[in-house]
Amino acid sequence: MKTQATTNAHQFDYWLEGMGHSAFCAAFSLAAIRNRLVTDRASLQKQLDVQRERTRSLFAETYPPASVKEELAMRYAFHETILNVE
């Protein structure tokens, strides 16, 4: 759809980023429900790193640096904290 949009095609990037964020949150939640956070930590951390960078890159195009930092913290700080607990 993005390649065929005649206006505002870049808005699809925000939708795709949001879907990626939701998919990561679902995977994280499923691991937590199944008591597999420790077992799945490496995989979840890899997903988190990819999604966090995707969000950072996209939002850095339009948000001031402090706002990007706040957005990343709001979306991912909880997950990072849980995954980094030994």
PyMOL Python script that loads the backbone (N, CA, C, O; Angstrom):
from pymol import cmd

cmd.read_pdbstr("""\
ATOM      1  N   MET A   1       0.826  -1.202   0.000  1.00  0.00           N
ATOM      2  CA  MET A   1       0.000   0.000   0.000  1.00  0.00           C
ATOM      3  C   MET A   1       0.864   1.257   0.000  1.00  0.00           C
ATOM      4  O   MET A   1       0.530   2.256  -0.637  1.00  0.00           O
ATOM      5  N   LYS A   2       1.974   1.189   0.723  1.00  0.00           N
ATOM      6  CA  LYS A   2       2.834   2.371   0.821  1.00  0.00           C
ATOM      7  C   LYS A   2       3.344   2.794  -0.556  1.00  0.00           C
ATOM      8  O   LYS A   2       3.407   3.987  -0.856  1.00  0.00           O
ATOM      9  N   THR A   3       3.704   1.827  -1.388  1.00  0.00           N
ATOM     10  CA  THR A   3       4.253   2.165  -2.699  1.00  0.00           C
ATOM     11  C   THR A   3       3.198   2.739  -3.639  1.00  0.00           C
ATOM     12  O   THR A   3       3.538   3.395  -4.623  1.00  0.00           O
ATOM     13  N   GLN A   4       1.928   2.501  -3.347  1.00  0.00           N
ATOM     14  CA  GLN A   4       0.858   2.999  -4.209  1.00  0.00           C
ATOM     15  C   GLN A   4       0.196   4.264  -3.686  1.00  0.00           C
ATOM     16  O   GLN A   4      -0.618   4.874  -4.380  1.00  0.00           O
ATOM     17  N   ALA A   5       0.537   4.660  -2.475  1.00  0.00           N
ATOM     18  CA  ALA A   5      -0.063   5.869  -1.905  1.00  0.00           C
ATOM     19  C   ALA A   5       0.462   7.096  -2.660  1.00  0.00           C
ATOM     20  O   ALA A   5       1.654   7.198  -2.949  1.00  0.00           O
ATOM     21  N   THR A   6      -0.432   8.003  -2.968  1.00  0.00           N
ATOM     22  CA  THR A   6      -0.025   9.212  -3.687  1.00  0.00           C
ATOM     23  C   THR A   6       0.294  10.357  -2.740  1.00  0.00           C
ATOM     24  O   THR A   6       0.982  11.303  -3.122  1.00  0.00           O
ATOM     25  N   THR A   7      -0.195  10.285  -1.516  1.00  0.00           N
ATOM     26  CA  THR A   7       0.133  11.293  -0.507  1.00  0.00           C
ATOM     27  C   THR A   7       0.304  10.607   0.846  1.00  0.00           C
ATOM     28  O   THR A   7      -0.292   9.562   1.107  1.00  0.00           O
ATOM     29  N   ASN A   8       1.106  11.195   1.678  1.00  0.00           N
ATOM     30  CA  ASN A   8       1.297  10.748   3.060  1.00  0.00           C
ATOM     31  C   ASN A   8       1.725   9.283   3.198  1.00  0.00           C
ATOM     32  O   ASN A   8       1.365   8.627   4.176  1.00  0.00           O
ATOM     33  N   ALA A   9       2.473   8.773   2.249  1.00  0.00           N
ATOM     34  CA  ALA A   9       2.911   7.381   2.301  1.00  0.00           C
ATOM     35  C   ALA A   9       3.756   7.111   3.536  1.00  0.00           C
ATOM     36  O   ALA A   9       3.768   5.991   4.048  1.00  0.00           O
ATOM     37  N   HIS A  10       4.457   8.122   4.017  1.00  0.00           N
ATOM     38  CA  HIS A  10       5.319   7.956   5.189  1.00  0.00           C
ATOM     39  C   HIS A  10       4.516   7.591   6.439  1.00  0.00           C
ATOM     40  O   HIS A  10       5.060   7.016   7.381  1.00  0.00           O
ATOM     41  N   GLN A  11       3.244   7.921   6.448  1.00  0.00           N
ATOM     42  CA  GLN A  11       2.411   7.587   7.600  1.00  0.00           C
ATOM     43  C   GLN A  11       2.309   6.075   7.809  1.00  0.00           C
ATOM     44  O   GLN A  11       2.092   5.620   8.933  1.00  0.00           O
ATOM     45  N   PHE A  12       2.461   5.304   6.752  1.00  0.00           N
ATOM     46  CA  PHE A  12       2.450   3.853   6.890  1.00  0.00           C
ATOM     47  C   PHE A  12       3.588   3.375   7.788  1.00  0.00           C
ATOM     48  O   PHE A  12       3.451   2.376   8.494  1.00  0.00           O
ATOM     49  N   ASP A  13       4.711   4.093   7.759  1.00  0.00           N
ATOM     50  CA  ASP A  13       5.834   3.708   8.614  1.00  0.00           C
ATOM     51  C   ASP A  13       5.436   3.740  10.090  1.00  0.00           C
ATOM     52  O   ASP A  13       5.853   2.885  10.871  1.00  0.00           O
ATOM     53  N   TYR A  14       4.631   4.726  10.463  1.00  0.00           N
ATOM     54  CA  TYR A  14       4.178   4.809  11.856  1.00  0.00           C
ATOM     55  C   TYR A  14       3.217   3.668  12.188  1.00  0.00           C
ATOM     56  O   TYR A  14       3.258   3.124  13.292  1.00  0.00           O
ATOM     57  N   TRP A  15       2.367   3.311  11.255  1.00  0.00           N
ATOM     58  CA  TRP A  15       1.463   2.177  11.473  1.00  0.00           C
ATOM     59  C   TRP A  15       2.257   0.882  11.603  1.00  0.00           C
ATOM     60  O   TRP A  15       1.974   0.063  12.477  1.00  0.00           O
ATOM     61  N   LEU A  16       3.239   0.699  10.743  1.00  0.00           N
ATOM     62  CA  LEU A  16       4.056  -0.516  10.796  1.00  0.00           C
ATOM     63  C   LEU A  16       4.870  -0.572  12.083  1.00  0.00           C
ATOM     64  O   LEU A  16       5.021  -1.640  12.677  1.00  0.00           O
ATOM     65  N   GLU A  17       5.391   0.559  12.510  1.00  0.00           N
ATOM     66  CA  GLU A  17       6.133   0.605  13.767  1.00  0.00           C
ATOM     67  C   GLU A  17       5.214   0.244  14.922  1.00  0.00           C
ATOM     68  O   GLU A  17       5.603  -0.506  15.818  1.00  0.00           O
ATOM     69  N   GLY A  18       4.006   0.769  14.906  1.00  0.00           N
ATOM     70  CA  GLY A  18       3.035   0.468  15.956  1.00  0.00           C
ATOM     71  C   GLY A  18       2.656  -1.006  15.985  1.00  0.00           C
ATOM     72  O   GLY A  18       2.493  -1.590  17.057  1.00  0.00           O
ATOM     73  N   MET A  19       2.518  -1.598  14.818  1.00  0.00           N
ATOM     74  CA  MET A  19       2.209  -3.030  14.757  1.00  0.00           C
ATOM     75  C   MET A  19       3.394  -3.852  15.273  1.00  0.00           C
ATOM     76  O   MET A  19       3.204  -4.861  15.952  1.00  0.00           O
ATOM     77  N   GLY A  20       4.610  -3.421  14.951  1.00  0.00           N
ATOM     78  CA  GLY A  20       5.794  -4.110  15.462  1.00  0.00           C
ATOM     79  C   GLY A  20       5.878  -4.013  16.974  1.00  0.00           C
ATOM     80  O   GLY A  20       6.224  -4.982  17.650  1.00  0.00           O
ATOM     81  N   HIS A  21       5.558  -2.837  17.500  1.00  0.00           N
ATOM     82  CA  HIS A  21       5.554  -2.649  18.952  1.00  0.00           C
ATOM     83  C   HIS A  21       4.509  -3.552  19.603  1.00  0.00           C
ATOM     84  O   HIS A  21       4.775  -4.188  20.623  1.00  0.00           O
ATOM     85  N   SER A  22       3.332  -3.602  19.011  1.00  0.00           N
ATOM     86  CA  SER A  22       2.271  -4.461  19.552  1.00  0.00           C
ATOM     87  C   SER A  22       2.661  -5.932  19.494  1.00  0.00           C
ATOM     88  O   SER A  22       2.383  -6.683  20.430  1.00  0.00           O
ATOM     89  N   ALA A  23       3.296  -6.348  18.414  1.00  0.00           N
ATOM     90  CA  ALA A  23       3.724  -7.742  18.286  1.00  0.00           C
ATOM     91  C   ALA A  23       4.779  -8.080  19.341  1.00  0.00           C
ATOM     92  O   ALA A  23       4.748  -9.159  19.934  1.00  0.00           O
ATOM     93  N   PHE A  24       5.712  -7.151  19.571  1.00  0.00           N
ATOM     94  CA  PHE A  24       6.714  -7.388  20.613  1.00  0.00           C
ATOM     95  C   PHE A  24       6.036  -7.493  21.984  1.00  0.00           C
ATOM     96  O   PHE A  24       6.331  -8.408  22.754  1.00  0.00           O
ATOM     97  N   CYS A  25       5.143  -6.572  22.285  1.00  0.00           N
ATOM     98  CA  CYS A  25       4.444  -6.609  23.582  1.00  0.00           C
ATOM     99  C   CYS A  25       3.667  -7.910  23.752  1.00  0.00           C
ATOM    100  O   CYS A  25       3.618  -8.464  24.850  1.00  0.00           O
ATOM    101  N   ALA A  26       3.062  -8.397  22.677  1.00  0.00           N
ATOM    102  CA  ALA A  26       2.329  -9.665  22.743  1.00  0.00           C
ATOM    103  C   ALA A  26       3.281 -10.829  23.014  1.00  0.00           C
ATOM    104  O   ALA A  26       2.972 -11.703  23.824  1.00  0.00           O
ATOM    105  N   ALA A  27       4.434 -10.846  22.344  1.00  0.00           N
ATOM    106  CA  ALA A  27       5.415 -11.917  22.566  1.00  0.00           C
ATOM    107  C   ALA A  27       5.938 -11.870  23.996  1.00  0.00           C
ATOM    108  O   ALA A  27       6.088 -12.908  24.639  1.00  0.00           O
ATOM    109  N   PHE A  28       6.214 -10.672  24.491  1.00  0.00           N
ATOM    110  CA  PHE A  28       6.693 -10.493  25.856  1.00  0.00           C
ATOM    111  C   PHE A  28       5.640 -10.968  26.857  1.00  0.00           C
ATOM    112  O   PHE A  28       5.952 -11.699  27.797  1.00  0.00           O
ATOM    113  N   SER A  29       4.408 -10.553  26.649  1.00  0.00           N
ATOM    114  CA  SER A  29       3.317 -10.938  27.552  1.00  0.00           C
ATOM    115  C   SER A  29       3.083 -12.442  27.539  1.00  0.00           C
ATOM    116  O   SER A  29       2.861 -13.047  28.588  1.00  0.00           O
ATOM    117  N   LEU A  30       3.130 -13.035  26.375  1.00  0.00           N
ATOM    118  CA  LEU A  30       2.951 -14.480  26.273  1.00  0.00           C
ATOM    119  C   LEU A  30       4.066 -15.217  27.021  1.00  0.00           C
ATOM    120  O   LEU A  30       3.806 -16.199  27.716  1.00  0.00           O
ATOM    121  N   ALA A  31       5.298 -14.742  26.877  1.00  0.00           N
ATOM    122  CA  ALA A  31       6.413 -15.350  27.612  1.00  0.00           C
ATOM    123  C   ALA A  31       6.192 -15.207  29.118  1.00  0.00           C
ATOM    124  O   ALA A  31       6.459 -16.140  29.875  1.00  0.00           O
ATOM    125  N   ALA A  32       5.712 -14.057  29.549  1.00  0.00           N
ATOM    126  CA  ALA A  32       5.462 -13.841  30.979  1.00  0.00           C
ATOM    127  C   ALA A  32       4.354 -14.765  31.485  1.00  0.00           C
ATOM    128  O   ALA A  32       4.485 -15.371  32.549  1.00  0.00           O
ATOM    129  N   ILE A  33       3.280 -14.870  30.734  1.00  0.00           N
ATOM    130  CA  ILE A  33       2.153 -15.730  31.127  1.00  0.00           C
ATOM    131  C   ILE A  33       2.594 -17.182  31.226  1.00  0.00           C
ATOM    132  O   ILE A  33       2.152 -17.922  32.106  1.00  0.00           O
ATOM    133  N   ARG A  34       3.462 -17.575  30.321  1.00  0.00           N
ATOM    134  CA  ARG A  34       3.934 -18.966  30.302  1.00  0.00           C
ATOM    135  C   ARG A  34       5.131 -19.200  31.225  1.00  0.00           C
ATOM    136  O   ARG A  34       5.705 -20.289  31.256  1.00  0.00           O
ATOM    137  N   ASN A  35       5.493 -18.162  31.973  1.00  0.00           N
ATOM    138  CA  ASN A  35       6.641 -18.232  32.882  1.00  0.00           C
ATOM    139  C   ASN A  35       7.923 -18.613  32.128  1.00  0.00           C
ATOM    140  O   ASN A  35       8.708 -19.444  32.586  1.00  0.00           O
ATOM    141  N   ARG A  36       8.114 -17.980  30.957  1.00  0.00           N
ATOM    142  CA  ARG A  36       9.259 -18.279  30.103  1.00  0.00           C
ATOM    143  C   ARG A  36      10.147 -17.059  29.868  1.00  0.00           C
ATOM    144  O   ARG A  36      10.945 -17.060  28.931  1.00  0.00           O
ATOM    145  N   LEU A  37      10.031 -16.036  30.683  1.00  0.00           N
ATOM    146  CA  LEU A  37      10.853 -14.841  30.463  1.00  0.00           C
ATOM    147  C   LEU A  37      12.341 -15.153  30.532  1.00  0.00           C
ATOM    148  O   LEU A  37      13.119 -14.638  29.729  1.00  0.00           O
ATOM    149  N   VAL A  38      12.740 -15.983  31.472  1.00  0.00           N
ATOM    150  CA  VAL A  38      14.157 -16.324  31.591  1.00  0.00           C
ATOM    151  C   VAL A  38      14.588 -17.171  30.390  1.00  0.00           C
ATOM    152  O   VAL A  38      15.634 -16.920  29.790  1.00  0.00           O
ATOM    153  N   THR A  39      13.788 -18.160  30.049  1.00  0.00           N
ATOM    154  CA  THR A  39      14.103 -19.050  28.931  1.00  0.00           C
ATOM    155  C   THR A  39      14.152 -18.298  27.604  1.00  0.00           C
ATOM    156  O   THR A  39      15.017 -18.559  26.768  1.00  0.00           O
ATOM    157  N   ASP A  40      13.227 -17.371  27.415  1.00  0.00           N
ATOM    158  CA  ASP A  40      13.102 -16.649  26.147  1.00  0.00           C
ATOM    159  C   ASP A  40      13.822 -15.299  26.155  1.00  0.00           C
ATOM    160  O   ASP A  40      13.669 -14.512  25.222  1.00  0.00           O
ATOM    161  N   ARG A  41      14.599 -15.030  27.196  1.00  0.00           N
ATOM    162  CA  ARG A  41      15.212 -13.711  27.350  1.00  0.00           C
ATOM    163  C   ARG A  41      16.038 -13.284  26.132  1.00  0.00           C
ATOM    164  O   ARG A  41      15.888 -12.157  25.660  1.00  0.00           O
ATOM    165  N   ALA A  42      16.897 -14.151  25.619  1.00  0.00           N
ATOM    166  CA  ALA A  42      17.762 -13.780  24.493  1.00  0.00           C
ATOM    167  C   ALA A  42      16.936 -13.395  23.264  1.00  0.00           C
ATOM    168  O   ALA A  42      17.219 -12.394  22.605  1.00  0.00           O
ATOM    169  N   SER A  43      15.932 -14.185  22.969  1.00  0.00           N
ATOM    170  CA  SER A  43      15.070 -13.902  21.825  1.00  0.00           C
ATOM    171  C   SER A  43      14.293 -12.602  22.021  1.00  0.00           C
ATOM    172  O   SER A  43      14.201 -11.776  21.112  1.00  0.00           O
ATOM    173  N   LEU A  44      13.740 -12.435  23.209  1.00  0.00           N
ATOM    174  CA  LEU A  44      12.993 -11.205  23.502  1.00  0.00           C
ATOM    175  C   LEU A  44      13.901  -9.984  23.466  1.00  0.00           C
ATOM    176  O   LEU A  44      13.498  -8.926  22.984  1.00  0.00           O
ATOM    177  N   GLN A  45      15.120 -10.121  23.971  1.00  0.00           N
ATOM    178  CA  GLN A  45      16.056  -8.994  23.958  1.00  0.00           C
ATOM    179  C   GLN A  45      16.407  -8.605  22.522  1.00  0.00           C
ATOM    180  O   GLN A  45      16.512  -7.421  22.201  1.00  0.00           O
ATOM    181  N   LYS A  46      16.586  -9.600  21.671  1.00  0.00           N
ATOM    182  CA  LYS A  46      16.883  -9.325  20.263  1.00  0.00           C
ATOM    183  C   LYS A  46      15.712  -8.591  19.609  1.00  0.00           C
ATOM    184  O   LYS A  46      15.908  -7.617  18.883  1.00  0.00           O
ATOM    185  N   GLN A  47      14.492  -9.069  19.876  1.00  0.00           N
ATOM    186  CA  GLN A  47      13.301  -8.406  19.343  1.00  0.00           C
ATOM    187  C   GLN A  47      13.195  -6.974  19.862  1.00  0.00           C
ATOM    188  O   GLN A  47      12.878  -6.049  19.116  1.00  0.00           O
ATOM    189  N   LEU A  48      13.466  -6.813  21.149  1.00  0.00           N
ATOM    190  CA  LEU A  48      13.411  -5.490  21.761  1.00  0.00           C
ATOM    191  C   LEU A  48      14.419  -4.548  21.113  1.00  0.00           C
ATOM    192  O   LEU A  48      14.096  -3.400  20.806  1.00  0.00           O
ATOM    193  N   ASP A  49      15.628  -5.029  20.909  1.00  0.00           N
ATOM    194  CA  ASP A  49      16.669  -4.186  20.304  1.00  0.00           C
ATOM    195  C   ASP A  49      16.276  -3.733  18.900  1.00  0.00           C
ATOM    196  O   ASP A  49      16.461  -2.571  18.539  1.00  0.00           O
ATOM    197  N   VAL A  50      15.735  -4.657  18.117  1.00  0.00           N
ATOM    198  CA  VAL A  50      15.310  -4.326  16.756  1.00  0.00           C
ATOM    199  C   VAL A  50      14.163  -3.319  16.785  1.00  0.00           C
ATOM    200  O   VAL A  50      14.187  -2.323  16.062  1.00  0.00           O
ATOM    201  N   GLN A  51      13.173  -3.579  17.613  1.00  0.00           N
ATOM    202  CA  GLN A  51      12.005  -2.698  17.666  1.00  0.00           C
ATOM    203  C   GLN A  51      12.364  -1.324  18.221  1.00  0.00           C
ATOM    204  O   GLN A  51      11.869  -0.305  17.738  1.00  0.00           O
ATOM    205  N   ARG A  52      13.222  -1.299  19.230  1.00  0.00           N
ATOM    206  CA  ARG A  52      13.640  -0.027  19.824  1.00  0.00           C
ATOM    207  C   ARG A  52      14.372   0.833  18.789  1.00  0.00           C
ATOM    208  O   ARG A  52      14.141   2.039  18.705  1.00  0.00           O
ATOM    209  N   GLU A  53      15.248   0.211  18.008  1.00  0.00           N
ATOM    210  CA  GLU A  53      15.978   0.951  16.971  1.00  0.00           C
ATOM    211  C   GLU A  53      15.035   1.431  15.873  1.00  0.00           C
ATOM    212  O   GLU A  53      15.193   2.539  15.360  1.00  0.00           O
ATOM    213  N   ARG A  54      14.069   0.614  15.517  1.00  0.00           N
ATOM    214  CA  ARG A  54      13.077   1.014  14.516  1.00  0.00           C
ATOM    215  C   ARG A  54      12.302   2.242  15.004  1.00  0.00           C
ATOM    216  O   ARG A  54      12.094   3.195  14.254  1.00  0.00           O
ATOM    217  N   THR A  55      11.887   2.206  16.255  1.00  0.00           N
ATOM    218  CA  THR A  55      11.161   3.339  16.829  1.00  0.00           C
ATOM    219  C   THR A  55      12.058   4.573  16.883  1.00  0.00           C
ATOM    220  O   THR A  55      11.646   5.667  16.497  1.00  0.00           O
ATOM    221  N   ARG A  56      13.289   4.389  17.364  1.00  0.00           N
ATOM    222  CA  ARG A  56      14.208   5.518  17.470  1.00  0.00           C
ATOM    223  C   ARG A  56      14.440   6.172  16.113  1.00  0.00           C
ATOM    224  O   ARG A  56      14.356   7.394  15.991  1.00  0.00           O
ATOM    225  N   SER A  57      14.727   5.378  15.108  1.00  0.00           N
ATOM    226  CA  SER A  57      14.998   5.912  13.768  1.00  0.00           C
ATOM    227  C   SER A  57      13.805   6.671  13.209  1.00  0.00           C
ATOM    228  O   SER A  57      13.958   7.760  12.656  1.00  0.00           O
ATOM    229  N   LEU A  58      12.631   6.100  13.351  1.00  0.00           N
ATOM    230  CA  LEU A  58      11.435   6.730  12.803  1.00  0.00           C
ATOM    231  C   LEU A  58      11.098   8.027  13.530  1.00  0.00           C
ATOM    232  O   LEU A  58      10.858   9.057  12.900  1.00  0.00           O
ATOM    233  N   PHE A  59      11.082   7.972  14.851  1.00  0.00           N
ATOM    234  CA  PHE A  59      10.685   9.148  15.606  1.00  0.00           C
ATOM    235  C   PHE A  59      11.742  10.248  15.558  1.00  0.00           C
ATOM    236  O   PHE A  59      11.408  11.425  15.698  1.00  0.00           O
ATOM    237  N   ALA A  60      12.997   9.892  15.365  1.00  0.00           N
ATOM    238  CA  ALA A  60      14.058  10.900  15.276  1.00  0.00           C
ATOM    239  C   ALA A  60      13.889  11.800  14.058  1.00  0.00           C
ATOM    240  O   ALA A  60      14.447  12.897  14.010  1.00  0.00           O
ATOM    241  N   GLU A  61      13.119  11.338  13.076  1.00  0.00           N
ATOM    242  CA  GLU A  61      12.875  12.151  11.883  1.00  0.00           C
ATOM    243  C   GLU A  61      12.013  13.372  12.181  1.00  0.00           C
ATOM    244  O   GLU A  61      12.119  14.386  11.490  1.00  0.00           O
ATOM    245  N   THR A  62      11.156  13.288  13.206  1.00  0.00           N
ATOM    246  CA  THR A  62      10.214  14.385  13.456  1.00  0.00           C
ATOM    247  C   THR A  62      10.193  14.873  14.901  1.00  0.00           C
ATOM    248  O   THR A  62       9.731  15.984  15.159  1.00  0.00           O
ATOM    249  N   TYR A  63      10.674  14.081  15.840  1.00  0.00           N
ATOM    250  CA  TYR A  63      10.642  14.469  17.256  1.00  0.00           C
ATOM    251  C   TYR A  63      11.971  15.098  17.655  1.00  0.00           C
ATOM    252  O   TYR A  63      13.011  14.716  17.119  1.00  0.00           O
ATOM    253  N   PRO A  64      11.963  16.058  18.586  1.00  0.00           N
ATOM    254  CA  PRO A  64      13.216  16.556  19.145  1.00  0.00           C
ATOM    255  C   PRO A  64      13.891  15.430  19.945  1.00  0.00           C
ATOM    256  O   PRO A  64      13.201  14.544  20.450  1.00  0.00           O
ATOM    257  N   PRO A  65      15.216  15.449  20.068  1.00  0.00           N
ATOM    258  CA  PRO A  65      15.939  14.368  20.744  1.00  0.00           C
ATOM    259  C   PRO A  65      15.399  14.006  22.135  1.00  0.00           C
ATOM    260  O   PRO A  65      15.304  12.824  22.467  1.00  0.00           O
ATOM    261  N   ALA A  66      15.050  14.992  22.935  1.00  0.00           N
ATOM    262  CA  ALA A  66      14.533  14.696  24.279  1.00  0.00           C
ATOM    263  C   ALA A  66      13.207  13.948  24.199  1.00  0.00           C
ATOM    264  O   ALA A  66      12.935  13.074  25.022  1.00  0.00           O
ATOM    265  N   SER A  67      12.397  14.282  23.226  1.00  0.00           N
ATOM    266  CA  SER A  67      11.110  13.605  23.068  1.00  0.00           C
ATOM    267  C   SER A  67      11.293  12.170  22.584  1.00  0.00           C
ATOM    268  O   SER A  67      10.539  11.280  22.978  1.00  0.00           O
ATOM    269  N   VAL A  68      12.291  11.944  21.732  1.00  0.00           N
ATOM    270  CA  VAL A  68      12.580  10.577  21.286  1.00  0.00           C
ATOM    271  C   VAL A  68      12.991   9.744  22.489  1.00  0.00           C
ATOM    272  O   VAL A  68      12.538   8.610  22.650  1.00  0.00           O
ATOM    273  N   LYS A  69      13.843  10.300  23.327  1.00  0.00           N
ATOM    274  CA  LYS A  69      14.300   9.590  24.521  1.00  0.00           C
ATOM    275  C   LYS A  69      13.115   9.261  25.436  1.00  0.00           C
ATOM    276  O   LYS A  69      13.030   8.153  25.966  1.00  0.00           O
ATOM    277  N   GLU A  70      12.215  10.205  25.619  1.00  0.00           N
ATOM    278  CA  GLU A  70      11.028   9.971  26.449  1.00  0.00           C
ATOM    279  C   GLU A  70      10.123   8.903  25.837  1.00  0.00           C
ATOM    280  O   GLU A  70       9.596   8.048  26.548  1.00  0.00           O
ATOM    281  N   GLU A  71       9.948   8.954  24.538  1.00  0.00           N
ATOM    282  CA  GLU A  71       9.105   7.979  23.848  1.00  0.00           C
ATOM    283  C   GLU A  71       9.677   6.574  23.993  1.00  0.00           C
ATOM    284  O   GLU A  71       8.938   5.626  24.260  1.00  0.00           O
ATOM    285  N   LEU A  72      10.978   6.438  23.820  1.00  0.00           N
ATOM    286  CA  LEU A  72      11.617   5.131  23.967  1.00  0.00           C
ATOM    287  C   LEU A  72      11.462   4.610  25.394  1.00  0.00           C
ATOM    288  O   LEU A  72      11.185   3.428  25.602  1.00  0.00           O
ATOM    289  N   ALA A  73      11.640   5.487  26.365  1.00  0.00           N
ATOM    290  CA  ALA A  73      11.487   5.073  27.764  1.00  0.00           C
ATOM    291  C   ALA A  73      10.054   4.642  28.043  1.00  0.00           C
ATOM    292  O   ALA A  73       9.824   3.640  28.719  1.00  0.00           O
ATOM    293  N   MET A  74       9.100   5.390  27.526  1.00  0.00           N
ATOM    294  CA  MET A  74       7.694   5.071  27.758  1.00  0.00           C
ATOM    295  C   MET A  74       7.337   3.712  27.145  1.00  0.00           C
ATOM    296  O   MET A  74       6.584   2.942  27.740  1.00  0.00           O
ATOM    297  N   ARG A  75       7.868   3.425  25.974  1.00  0.00           N
ATOM    298  CA  ARG A  75       7.522   2.187  25.286  1.00  0.00           C
ATOM    299  C   ARG A  75       8.307   0.973  25.775  1.00  0.00           C
ATOM    300  O   ARG A  75       7.775  -0.136  25.803  1.00  0.00           O
ATOM    301  N   TYR A  76       9.568   1.174  26.161  1.00  0.00           N
ATOM    302  CA  TYR A  76      10.440   0.015  26.344  1.00  0.00           C
ATOM    303  C   TYR A  76      11.127  -0.106  27.701  1.00  0.00           C
ATOM    304  O   TYR A  76      11.724  -1.148  27.972  1.00  0.00           O
ATOM    305  N   ALA A  77      11.075   0.891  28.554  1.00  0.00           N
ATOM    306  CA  ALA A  77      11.805   0.828  29.828  1.00  0.00           C
ATOM    307  C   ALA A  77      11.334  -0.335  30.697  1.00  0.00           C
ATOM    308  O   ALA A  77      12.154  -1.018  31.311  1.00  0.00           O
ATOM    309  N   PHE A  78      10.049  -0.563  30.754  1.00  0.00           N
ATOM    310  CA  PHE A  78       9.531  -1.673  31.555  1.00  0.00           C
ATOM    311  C   PHE A  78      10.109  -2.998  31.068  1.00  0.00           C
ATOM    312  O   PHE A  78      10.612  -3.793  31.862  1.00  0.00           O
ATOM    313  N   HIS A  79      10.033  -3.230  29.758  1.00  0.00           N
ATOM    314  CA  HIS A  79      10.522  -4.479  29.181  1.00  0.00           C
ATOM    315  C   HIS A  79      12.027  -4.642  29.410  1.00  0.00           C
ATOM    316  O   HIS A  79      12.500  -5.728  29.746  1.00  0.00           O
ATOM    317  N   GLU A  80      12.770  -3.550  29.223  1.00  0.00           N
ATOM    318  CA  GLU A  80      14.217  -3.607  29.447  1.00  0.00           C
ATOM    319  C   GLU A  80      14.532  -3.948  30.903  1.00  0.00           C
ATOM    320  O   GLU A  80      15.428  -4.745  31.180  1.00  0.00           O
ATOM    321  N   THR A  81      13.809  -3.356  31.804  1.00  0.00           N
ATOM    322  CA  THR A  81      14.042  -3.621  33.233  1.00  0.00           C
ATOM    323  C   THR A  81      13.791  -5.086  33.560  1.00  0.00           C
ATOM    324  O   THR A  81      14.603  -5.722  34.232  1.00  0.00           O
ATOM    325  N   ILE A  82      12.680  -5.618  33.092  1.00  0.00           N
ATOM    326  CA  ILE A  82      12.329  -7.013  33.375  1.00  0.00           C
ATOM    327  C   ILE A  82      13.348  -7.960  32.749  1.00  0.00           C
ATOM    328  O   ILE A  82      13.774  -8.919  33.393  1.00  0.00           O
ATOM    329  N   LEU A  83      13.743  -7.704  31.513  1.00  0.00           N
ATOM    330  CA  LEU A  83      14.689  -8.602  30.836  1.00  0.00           C
ATOM    331  C   LEU A  83      16.085  -8.534  31.423  1.00  0.00           C
ATOM    332  O   LEU A  83      16.862  -9.476  31.268  1.00  0.00           O
ATOM    333  N   ASN A  84      16.423  -7.437  32.097  1.00  0.00           N
ATOM    334  CA  ASN A  84      17.762  -7.292  32.651  1.00  0.00           C
ATOM    335  C   ASN A  84      17.840  -7.660  34.132  1.00  0.00           C
ATOM    336  O   ASN A  84      18.888  -7.491  34.755  1.00  0.00           O
ATOM    337  N   VAL A  85      16.757  -8.154  34.694  1.00  0.00           N
ATOM    338  CA  VAL A  85      16.777  -8.614  36.078  1.00  0.00           C
ATOM    339  C   VAL A  85      17.401  -9.994  36.088  1.00  0.00           C
ATOM    340  O   VAL A  85      16.989 -10.882  35.340  1.00  0.00           O
ATOM    341  N   GLU A  86      18.385 -10.165  36.930  1.00  0.00           N
ATOM    342  CA  GLU A  86      19.081 -11.469  37.009  1.00  0.00           C
ATOM    343  C   GLU A  86      18.378 -12.371  37.986  1.00  0.00           C
ATOM    344  O   GLU A  86      18.804 -13.507  38.195  1.00  0.00           O
TER     345      GLU A  86
END
""", "prot")
cmd.dss("prot")
cmd.show_as("cartoon", "prot")
cmd.util.cbc("prot")
cmd.orient("prot")
